[in-house]
Each structure stands twice: as structure tokens, then as C-alpha cells.
């Protein structure tokens, strides 16, 4: 019976890296950091363009949400932006010659109307003293004369404005602001429409799909779970006394059960927190059970590892 505990210790020592100098093997497993792809805007799932177990490339469409309202909003924003552009362009142009000819003719008509109103008013004022016309007639003539003067002033101002090469400054500034607002509204409408069509951020393995077409998807709710190859790691545990022999970038070799190929990797993370394997007794006898978790990133073909798969990690050490 005395030999049995010793044999158990001998079997346990290689897992803890306590054997003679050389290559030490630690036990570990493959792990994956998943990318959960979710829409930023809620909507009904219209189409699911991938399936669990498939591989996608960066930019491939993963799923599409219903987007009738967003399409209509974009068309409206485009039309409003075009209207604002046209208004500003019109203000920046002078009137065309046919339009100026119309304004000149309107001014001449106003001048003729003013001459007639002046003559009529002056004549009736003279006849008022002889009672040939009534005071009401003279008052009407005076009103007509004032209106004729106003019409002439209005036509002259319109003609002066039409001859300018640009529109009024205030009107131009307002039109420019409308153009900027229209561009922003169009960009926002385009962004909202784009959010209804979600693409893969990078090449990845489709680990799972979480909804089916026809289901309502809240904003921020993952629809597809991806596992990009660079997100596959190897985790293994090292005793506290061996931690000093391992550092960031240390080269290791990883072996998968049933695969004779030796897969190189390098350490990319050392956990600052220790873990105990049972029994959890903090004393010198059990200090060798104080383990630290390390992560290693495969140097090539990370897709050969499957999350949860047990592996052996070989580390070359100069001393124990």
C-alpha cells in the first residue's frame, strides 16, 4: 500500500511540470471568443442568409430585417435634398431675359396706370369746386392714385431684384442651411436602411443562429454567433513555481488527441489570479496545487481546434 501513493504522485507530477528538465507537458483545452452579431435597429427578420456550421467571408450578408419604412424614408429624404439643392441654385442665378422682359412690361403698365390716375385725380379736384363731381369721387380717385404709386414701386423693386446676379443674402443663407439639413437627413435615412442588412465583420465559422425568419428582433439582440479563427485560443494551467519560466510570447507546442501533428503556438495571456485544485488548503503541502491559467494563440491553422477540445501543451524549460 505504501507504493500506491508514490505511484499516484509520479503520475500527477508530469501534469504539474515537476519532472526533470526538458519538455514539460501541461493539460489544457481549446477555447473560442465568440462574436455575437446583432442589429442596431429593431425589426422583423426577413431573411437569414447563413446556417449553423457554415463559413462566411467578411462582408457576406448574414441576415436582413424588413425595411419598407426605411426605404420610403430614404426616398423622401432624397427628394427633399434635391428640392433644397434646386432652390439654392435658383437663388444663385440671375433672372433669364424673358423673365426680365415681363418685369419691364409690368413696370411700364404701372407707370401708365399712375399717369392715368394722376390725370383723373387732378381733373376731379378742379371740378369739385364747381360741384361737377362729388367729394366721394375725388376720394376714390385719390385711393386709385395711391394704389398706382404702390404698384409702380413694387414693379420697380421686382425688376431691380431680377437684374441682380444672385438672390438676397438672407434667402441664400437659409437655402444653404436647408441643403445641409437635407444632406444630413439623407445620410441618416441611408444609415438606418443599411442597418437592416447586417454583414459579417470578418471571415468566421457560423457557430449558431438564434432566430428564424418572421420573428421580431429587438435592437441589440444577437441573431448570429460567429467564431473567427483568430479568436480561437488554447488555455492551460501551470503551477505557481513554474510561472516564472513562462512569459508573454513564449513558444509552446500543442497536441490534439488523435492528431500526430505538432502545432506551434505562443503565450498571449497570463492570468493574474490563481486557482486551486481541491483540496483548497493554503499550506506548503498543497501549494503545488496553486495553478495559473495561461492562454496561447496558435501560430497557424487555428480552425483545427474546436472549443472545449482537450489538448496537451508542451513547454521547453531550461530548469525546474
C-alpha positions, 0 to 999 in steps of 0.5 A: 500500500505504501507504493500506491501513493508514490505511484499516484504522485509520479503520475500527477507530477508530469501534469504539474511540470515537476519532472526533470528538465526538458519538455514539460507537458501541461493539460489544457483545452481549446477555447473560442471568443465568440462574436455575437452579431446583432442589429442596431435597429429593431425589426422583423427578420426577413431573411437569414442568409447563413446556417449553423456550421457554415463559413462566411467571408467578411462582408457576406450578408448574414441576415436582413430585417424588413425595411419598407419604412426605411426605404420610403424614408430614404426616398423622401429624404432624397427628394427633399435634398434635391428640392433644397439643392434646386432652390439654392441654385435658383437663388444663385442665378440671375433672372433669364431675359424673358423673365426680365422682359415681363418685369419691364412690361409690368413696370411700364403698365404701372407707370401708365396706370399712375399717369392715368390716375394722376390725370383723373385725380387732378381733373376731379379736384378742379371740378369739385369746386364747381360741384361737377363731381362729388367729394366721394369721387375725388376720394376714390380717385385719390385711393386709385392714385395711391394704389398706382404709386404702390404698384409702380414701386413694387414693379420697380423693386421686382425688376431691380431684384431680377437684374441682380446676379444672385438672390438676397443674402438672407434667402441664400443663407437659409437655402444653404442651411436647408441643403445641409439639413437635407444632406444630413437627413439623407445620410441618416435615412441611408444609415438606418436602411443599411442597418437592416442588412447586417454583414459579417465583420470578418471571415468566421465559422457560423457557430449558431443562429438564434432566430428564424425568419418572421420573428421580431428582433429587438435592437441589440439582440444577437441573431448570429454567433460567429467564431473567427479563427483568430479568436480561437485560443488554447488555455492551460494551467501551470503551477505557481513555481513554474510561472516564472519560466513562462512569459508573454510570447513564449513558444509552446507546442500543442497536441490534439488527441488523435492528431500526430501533428505538432502545432506551434503556438505562443503565450498571449495571456497570463492570468493574474489570479490563481486557482486551486485544485481541491483540496483548497488548503493554503499550506506548503503541502498543497501549494503545488496545487496553486495553478495559473491559467495561461492562454496561447494563440496558435501560430497557424491553422487555428480552425483545427481546434474546436472549443472545449477540445482537450489538448496537451501543451508542451513547454521547453524549460531550461530548469525546474 
